[in-house]
Amino acid sequence: MSDLLEFKNVTKTYSHGLLSRVSTTALNNVSLKLETEQPTIMTVAGESGSGKTTMAMLLLGFIAPTSGQILYKGKDIHALRGEERMMFRREVQAVFQDPFAVFNPFYTVDHLLTVPIERFKLAKSKNEARDKMYEALTAVGLRPGDVLGRFPHQLSGGQRQRINVARALVLRPKLLVADEPVSMVDASLRANILETLRRLQSDYGVSIIYITHDLTTAYHIAKSIVVLYRGAVMEAGDVDAVIKSPQHPYTSLLIDSIPWPDISRRWGETAIKVRESDISSDHSGIGCRFASRCPVVMDKCKQSPPLYRISEHQAASCFLYEKNPSIEPEKLSELLPV
């Protein structure tokens, strides 16, 4: 059986300028797989500008890769036509960062949920459609009587975001792309939404790609993690191993930037030094992309390091581990637990 989703050496380059074209590589030679029979939660993490949202747009088929392929159930998503394309649109759903932007303020919650049911012909009657709405809302921890018939401005941010999850769930998706789904809701509601996503994976068999800059939420929800920096994979593997024992200097700096409740522990102990000349350089892929900020940069970092296997479920793209066996980008998914 073919994989549910496969990134095959995907690169996305943006170009701009009329007289002199300038290119920026937002994603560079990334390969990933999600299996059909083993639903999982995978985190894609990194700071702003790391290529996370570009990956989400590629996953959803909103933009096409410059090179490489994105396969859904073995078929290129940009070659899908007719019923196959409709099936892809139904089975791959998204939850975005802003829970308010999805809503049309002139329509009630009912409209947001009934439109996909009608478009994909998922109910034979209004009663069946209402049953599906009730089931989806209950599954995400909402009481239908509290939200149906209400307008977006009458709901809290947490309610709106859970309704977005319910809208996706009503379509019975196979894959959910969650792009920063809790960054714009109160901290007190984040745990509820994260628990909702976990239940979707465990109870409904939905694979989730959780895109975030927040490593604390990534640690609590995911089984595996891929850390991006300027479009390239810096480190990947089991989320517990990567967060508790980061091997790449970039991952270490990300974790060091997390504020801890222990007042005896200093916050941001490692200084991040950046050479301005390197910031403005292009993303051509020559050399390590993190070299300009790396506290342990070496001369050999002028070359682009491969992924080195650190352990059974962890790899890092850094010459610090050049004595370890290297792995090809397309083999990365073999390290990721499900």
C-alpha positions as CSV (number, residue, x, y, z in Angstrom):
1,M,0.0,0.0,0.0
2,S,1.3,3.5,-0.9
3,D,2.1,6.0,1.8
4,L,-0.6,8.5,2.8
5,L,1.7,11.5,2.0
6,E,5.2,11.8,0.7
7,F,7.5,14.7,0.2
8,K,10.1,13.7,-2.4
9,N,13.1,16.0,-2.4
10,V,10.9,19.1,-2.4
11,T,12.4,22.5,-3.0
12,K,10.5,25.7,-3.2
13,T,12.2,28.9,-4.5
14,Y,10.6,32.3,-4.7
15,S,11.8,34.8,-7.2
16,H,11.2,38.6,-7.4
17,G,12.5,41.6,-9.2
18,L,12.0,42.8,-12.8
19,L,15.5,43.9,-14.0
20,S,17.5,41.6,-11.8
21,R,15.9,38.4,-10.5
22,V,16.5,37.6,-6.9
23,S,15.8,34.1,-5.6
24,T,15.1,32.9,-2.1
25,T,14.9,29.2,-1.3
26,A,12.2,28.8,1.3
27,L,12.4,25.0,1.4
28,N,15.5,23.0,0.4
29,N,15.4,19.4,-0.6
30,V,13.0,18.1,2.1
31,S,11.8,14.5,2.2
32,L,9.2,13.2,4.5
33,K,6.6,10.3,4.7
34,L,3.4,9.6,6.6
35,E,2.1,6.1,6.6
36,T,-1.5,5.3,5.8
37,E,-1.9,2.6,8.4
38,Q,-0.2,4.3,11.3
39,P,-1.7,7.7,12.1
40,T,0.7,9.9,13.9
41,I,1.4,13.5,15.0
42,M,4.6,15.1,13.5
43,T,5.8,18.5,14.5
44,V,7.6,20.8,12.1
45,A,9.3,23.4,14.2
46,G,11.4,26.5,13.7
47,E,11.5,30.3,14.1
48,S,9.9,32.8,11.7
49,G,11.3,32.5,8.2
50,S,12.3,28.8,8.6
51,G,9.9,27.6,5.9
52,K,7.2,26.2,8.1
53,T,4.3,28.0,6.4
54,T,5.7,27.3,3.0
55,M,5.6,23.6,3.8
56,A,2.0,23.9,4.9
57,M,1.0,25.6,1.7
58,L,2.8,22.9,-0.3
59,L,1.1,20.2,1.7
60,L,-2.3,21.6,1.0
61,G,-1.6,22.0,-2.7
62,F,-2.0,25.8,-2.6
63,I,1.4,26.3,-4.2
64,A,3.6,24.0,-6.4
65,P,7.2,23.0,-5.6
66,T,10.0,24.3,-7.7
67,S,11.4,20.8,-7.8
68,G,10.6,17.5,-6.3
69,Q,7.1,15.9,-5.9
70,I,4.4,15.8,-3.3
71,L,2.5,12.5,-3.4
72,Y,-0.8,11.7,-1.8
73,K,-1.6,8.0,-1.8
74,G,1.1,7.6,-4.4
75,K,-0.1,10.3,-6.8
76,D,1.2,13.7,-7.5
77,I,-1.2,16.2,-5.9
78,H,-0.9,18.6,-8.8
79,A,-1.8,15.9,-11.3
80,L,-5.0,15.0,-9.5
81,R,-8.2,15.6,-11.5
82,G,-11.9,15.1,-11.0
83,E,-13.0,12.8,-8.2
84,E,-9.4,12.2,-7.1
85,R,-8.9,15.9,-6.6
86,M,-12.1,16.2,-4.7
87,M,-11.1,13.3,-2.5
88,F,-7.8,15.0,-1.8
89,R,-9.6,18.3,-0.9
90,R,-11.8,16.4,1.5
91,E,-9.2,14.2,3.2
92,V,-6.5,16.8,3.7
93,Q,-7.8,19.6,5.9
94,A,-6.2,22.6,7.7
95,V,-6.5,24.6,10.9
96,F,-4.7,27.9,10.6
97,Q,-3.3,30.3,13.1
98,D,-6.0,33.0,13.2
99,P,-9.3,31.4,14.3
100,F,-11.3,34.6,13.3
101,A,-10.0,34.9,9.8
102,V,-11.7,31.7,8.7
103,F,-15.2,33.0,9.6
104,N,-17.4,35.2,7.5
105,P,-18.8,37.6,10.1
106,F,-22.1,37.7,8.4
107,Y,-22.7,33.9,8.8
108,T,-23.4,31.8,11.8
109,V,-21.4,28.8,12.9
110,D,-24.0,26.6,11.3
111,H,-23.0,27.9,7.8
112,L,-19.3,27.1,8.3
113,L,-20.2,23.5,9.1
114,T,-23.0,22.9,6.6
115,V,-21.2,24.2,3.5
116,P,-18.5,21.4,3.5
117,I,-21.2,18.8,4.2
118,E,-23.2,20.0,1.2
119,R,-20.3,20.5,-1.1
120,F,-19.0,16.9,-0.6
121,K,-22.5,15.4,-0.4
122,L,-21.9,13.8,3.0
123,A,-25.5,13.8,4.2
124,K,-28.7,12.7,2.5
125,S,-31.0,14.9,4.6
126,K,-30.9,18.0,6.9
127,N,-31.3,15.8,9.9
128,E,-28.3,13.7,9.0
129,A,-26.3,16.8,8.3
130,R,-27.2,18.2,11.8
131,D,-26.2,14.9,13.4
132,K,-22.8,15.1,11.8
133,M,-22.4,18.7,13.0
134,Y,-23.4,17.7,16.5
135,E,-21.0,14.8,16.5
136,A,-18.1,16.9,15.3
137,L,-18.7,19.7,17.8
138,T,-19.0,17.2,20.7
139,A,-15.8,15.5,19.6
140,V,-13.9,18.8,20.0
141,G,-15.3,19.5,23.5
142,L,-18.1,21.9,22.6
143,R,-21.8,21.8,23.4
144,P,-23.7,22.3,20.1
145,G,-26.4,24.3,21.9
146,D,-23.9,26.8,23.1
147,V,-22.4,27.6,19.6
148,L,-24.9,26.8,16.9
149,G,-26.9,29.8,15.7
150,R,-24.2,32.2,17.0
151,F,-22.0,34.6,15.0
152,P,-18.2,34.6,15.2
153,H,-18.0,37.7,17.4
154,Q,-20.2,36.0,20.0
155,L,-17.6,33.3,20.6
156,S,-14.3,33.2,22.4
157,G,-11.0,32.6,20.5
158,G,-10.8,29.1,21.9
159,Q,-14.4,28.3,20.8
160,R,-13.7,29.6,17.3
161,Q,-10.5,27.5,17.0
162,R,-12.3,24.4,18.1
163,I,-15.1,25.0,15.6
164,N,-12.4,25.2,12.9
165,V,-11.2,21.8,14.1
166,A,-14.8,20.5,14.0
167,R,-15.2,21.9,10.5
168,A,-12.2,19.7,9.4
169,L,-13.4,16.7,11.4
170,V,-16.9,16.7,9.8
171,L,-15.2,15.8,6.6
172,R,-13.5,12.7,8.1
173,P,-10.0,13.7,7.0
174,K,-7.0,11.5,6.8
175,L,-4.5,14.3,7.3
176,L,-4.8,17.6,9.3
177,V,-2.3,20.4,8.7
178,A,-2.3,22.5,11.9
179,D,-0.4,25.7,11.3
180,E,0.3,27.4,14.7
181,P,-3.2,26.5,15.9
182,V,-2.8,27.7,19.5
183,S,-0.6,30.8,19.1
184,M,-3.5,33.2,19.1
185,V,-5.6,31.7,22.0
186,D,-5.2,32.2,25.7
187,A,-2.7,30.0,27.5
188,S,-5.5,28.5,29.6
189,L,-7.2,27.2,26.4
190,R,-4.1,25.8,24.6
191,A,-4.1,22.6,26.6
192,N,-7.8,22.0,25.6
193,I,-7.1,22.5,21.9
194,L,-3.9,20.3,22.0
195,E,-5.9,17.6,23.8
196,T,-8.5,17.8,21.1
197,L,-5.9,17.3,18.4
198,R,-4.5,14.3,20.3
199,R,-8.0,12.7,20.5
200,L,-8.4,13.2,16.7
201,Q,-5.3,11.2,16.2
202,S,-6.1,8.4,18.7
203,D,-9.9,8.1,18.3
204,Y,-10.4,9.1,14.6
205,G,-7.2,7.9,13.0
206,V,-6.2,11.3,11.7
207,S,-2.5,12.0,11.0
208,I,-1.5,15.5,12.1
209,I,1.3,17.7,10.9
210,Y,1.7,20.3,13.7
211,I,3.5,23.4,12.6
212,T,4.8,25.6,15.4
213,H,7.6,27.8,16.7
214,D,6.7,26.7,20.3
215,L,8.8,23.7,21.4
216,T,6.9,23.4,24.6
217,T,3.6,22.6,22.9
218,A,5.5,20.4,20.3
219,Y,6.9,18.3,23.2
220,H,3.4,17.7,24.7
221,I,1.6,16.8,21.5
222,A,3.9,15.1,19.0
223,K,5.7,11.8,18.6
224,S,8.3,13.1,16.2
225,I,9.8,16.4,15.2
226,V,11.6,18.0,12.3
227,V,13.5,21.3,13.0
228,L,13.8,23.7,10.1
229,Y,16.1,26.7,9.7
230,R,16.0,28.8,6.5
231,G,14.3,26.0,4.7
232,A,16.7,23.2,5.6
233,V,16.3,20.3,8.1
234,M,18.7,20.9,11.0
235,E,17.6,18.1,13.3
236,A,14.9,15.4,13.4
237,G,13.8,12.4,15.3
238,D,11.9,11.3,18.4
239,V,10.5,14.4,20.0
240,D,11.5,13.3,23.5
241,A,15.1,12.8,22.4
242,V,15.4,16.0,20.4
243,I,13.9,18.3,23.1
244,K,15.7,16.7,26.1
245,S,19.0,16.1,24.3
246,P,19.4,18.4,21.3
247,Q,22.4,17.7,19.1
248,H,22.3,20.5,16.6
249,P,23.5,24.0,17.9
250,Y,20.4,25.6,16.4
251,T,18.0,23.2,18.3
252,S,20.1,23.9,21.5
253,L,19.6,27.6,21.0
254,L,15.9,27.2,20.5
255,I,15.5,25.2,23.7
256,D,17.8,27.6,25.6
257,S,15.4,30.4,24.7
258,I,12.5,28.8,26.5
259,P,11.8,30.6,29.8
260,W,11.9,28.1,32.7
261,P,10.1,28.5,36.1
262,D,13.3,27.7,37.9
263,I,14.8,31.1,38.9
264,S,18.2,29.6,39.4
265,R,18.4,28.6,35.8
266,R,19.5,31.4,33.5
267,W,17.4,32.2,30.4
268,G,19.4,32.3,27.1
269,E,22.8,31.4,28.5
270,T,24.3,31.0,25.0
271,A,24.8,34.2,23.1
272,I,23.6,34.3,19.5
273,K,26.2,36.1,17.4
274,V,25.3,37.1,13.9
275,R,27.5,38.5,11.2
276,E,25.5,41.0,9.2
277,S,27.3,40.1,6.0
278,D,25.9,36.6,6.3
279,I,22.4,37.6,7.1
280,S,22.0,39.3,3.7
281,S,23.5,36.4,1.8
282,D,21.2,34.4,-0.5
283,H,19.8,31.0,0.4
284,S,21.6,29.2,-2.4
285,G,22.2,26.2,-0.2
286,I,26.1,26.6,-0.3
287,G,27.4,25.9,3.1
288,C,25.5,25.4,6.4
289,R,22.6,27.8,6.6
290,F,23.1,28.2,10.4
291,A,26.8,29.1,10.1
292,S,26.4,32.8,10.6
293,R,24.7,32.3,14.0
294,C,26.5,29.1,15.2
295,P,28.6,29.3,18.3
296,V,30.8,26.4,17.2
297,V,31.2,27.3,13.5
298,M,34.1,25.7,11.7
299,D,35.9,26.3,8.4
300,K,34.3,23.2,6.9
301,C,30.9,24.7,7.5
302,K,31.4,26.6,4.2
303,Q,30.2,23.3,2.8
304,S,26.7,22.0,3.2
305,P,26.6,19.2,5.9
306,P,24.5,16.1,5.3
307,L,22.3,14.5,7.9
308,Y,24.2,12.4,10.3
309,R,22.6,9.6,12.3
310,I,23.0,10.3,16.0
311,S,20.9,7.4,17.3
312,E,18.2,5.1,16.2
313,H,15.6,7.9,16.3
314,Q,17.7,11.1,15.9
315,A,19.7,12.8,13.2
316,A,21.4,16.2,12.9
317,S,22.8,18.2,9.9
318,C,26.1,19.2,11.5
319,F,29.8,18.5,10.9
320,L,30.2,17.9,14.7
321,Y,29.0,14.4,13.9
322,E,30.9,13.7,10.7
323,K,32.3,10.5,12.2
324,N,28.7,9.2,12.4
325,P,27.1,7.5,9.4
326,S,25.2,9.9,7.1
327,I,21.8,9.3,5.7
328,E,20.1,10.5,2.5
329,P,17.3,13.0,2.9
330,E,14.7,10.6,1.5
331,K,15.6,8.1,4.3
332,L,14.8,10.7,7.1
333,S,11.3,9.3,7.8
334,E,12.8,6.0,8.8
335,L,14.1,7.7,11.9
336,L,10.8,9.2,12.9
337,P,8.7,7.2,15.4
338,V,5.0,6.8,14.7
